[in-house]
Amino acid sequence: MPVYMTQKMSSGVLKPITYYRGGGAHPSHVVSSKFTTDAKNDYAATRGVAVGAVDEGTYKSGQGVPTGGECKKI
């Protein structure tokens, strides 16, 4: 089973997106921080909002491919 980092991004009433990327069971802080930054920037660009308006959900590592709602591999 592949192991992914996952994190949901949202902003106000806009539909959230759960992002995921391969990273192993225990990715380094540098890798996880880049994933969060990339997800936040992509959400802002996709939904047409400022990066500062994006709310970060809980970061998780060692996950399977997320299901339910809108999910995007980055």
TAQUIBEL-V894556 format. One record per pair of residues at least 24 apart in sequence whose ideal C-beta (glycine too) atoms are under 10 Angstrom apart, sorted by the first residue. I is the first residue (numbers start at 1). GAP is how many residues later the second one is. Records with the same first field share a line. If there is no record, write none. Layout:
# TAQUIBEL-V894556
I: GAP ; GAP
This chain:
# TAQUIBEL-V894556
1: 62 ; 63 ; 64
2: 61 ; 62 ; 63
3: 24 ; 58 ; 59 ; 60 ; 61
4: 31 ; 56 ; 57 ; 58 ; 59 ; 60 ; 61 ; 62 ; 69
5: 26 ; 27 ; 29 ; 30 ; 31 ; 34 ; 54 ; 55 ; 56 ; 57 ; 58 ; 69
6: 29 ; 33 ; 51 ; 52 ; 53 ; 54 ; 55 ; 56 ; 57 ; 58 ; 59 ; 60 ; 65
7: 25 ; 28 ; 29 ; 32 ; 33 ; 36 ; 49 ; 50 ; 51 ; 52 ; 53 ; 54 ; 56 ; 59
8: 31 ; 35 ; 47 ; 48 ; 49 ; 50 ; 51 ; 52 ; 58 ; 61 ; 62 ; 63
9: 27 ; 30 ; 31 ; 32 ; 33 ; 34 ; 35 ; 37 ; 38 ; 45 ; 46 ; 47 ; 48 ; 63
10: 33 ; 37 ; 43 ; 44 ; 45 ; 46 ; 47
11: 29 ; 32 ; 33 ; 36 ; 37 ; 38 ; 39 ; 40 ; 41 ; 42 ; 43 ; 44
12: 35 ; 37 ; 41 ; 42 ; 43
14: 29 ; 32 ; 33 ; 34 ; 35 ; 39 ; 40 ; 41
15: 31 ; 32 ; 54 ; 55
16: 27 ; 31 ; 39 ; 41 ; 53 ; 54
17: 25 ; 26 ; 29 ; 30 ; 40 ; 49 ; 52 ; 53 ; 54 ; 55 ; 57
18: 39 ; 45 ; 47 ; 48 ; 49 ; 50 ; 51 ; 52 ; 53 ; 54
19: 24 ; 38 ; 40 ; 47 ; 51 ; 52 ; 53 ; 54 ; 55
20: 40 ; 43 ; 44 ; 45 ; 46 ; 51 ; 52 ; 53 ; 54
21: 51 ; 52 ; 53
22: 51
23: 38 ; 39 ; 40
24: 37 ; 38
25: 36 ; 37 ; 38
26: 35 ; 36
27: 34 ; 35
31: 30
32: 27 ; 28 ; 29
33: 26
35: 24 ; 26 ; 39
38: 36
39: 33 ; 35
41: 33
42: 30 ; 32
43: 29 ; 31
46: 24 ; 26
